[in-house]
Amino acid sequence: MIVGTILLTKSNKYVDELGVLPKRPRHDKELLAGLIHSGRVSEEAYSMLPPSLQRLVFVDTVLPNTPITIRELAKADLLIVSRSSEDFVGGKTFRLDGFKCLVKDKKVEIWISIK
């Protein structure tokens, strides 16, 4: 099972019109670090991670198992969503129509793929 996590605004935006990420809740970086620890990531995913998180993963061009990029996250079997307290008018939206929400609370939401 491929498990991923993504930070989204209230309206499912993952970046604003300038490419800036939403404001991160306190738990989000620790959640990401825990999920990717010792994971295998694509080269593209590796280049997106800050050095502190790059140290936790391995690059695997054949069988990456830890989704980081938006394309990879869209194919996850299970998606953990952290919600930012802010929202963007513009920006890029992550489509959750291929997922079903199983759990929603103040800190995280758990979505399962229905594809």
LINDA-V156017 format. One line per field, one symbol per residue. burial: b if it has 9 or more other ideal C-beta (glycine too) atoms within 8 Angstrom, else e. Layout:
burial = ???
This chain:
burial = ebbbbbbbbeebbbbbeeeeebebbebbeebbbebbeebbbbeebbeebeeebbebbebbeeebebbbbeebbbebebbbbbbbeeebeebeebebeebebeeeeeebbbbbbee
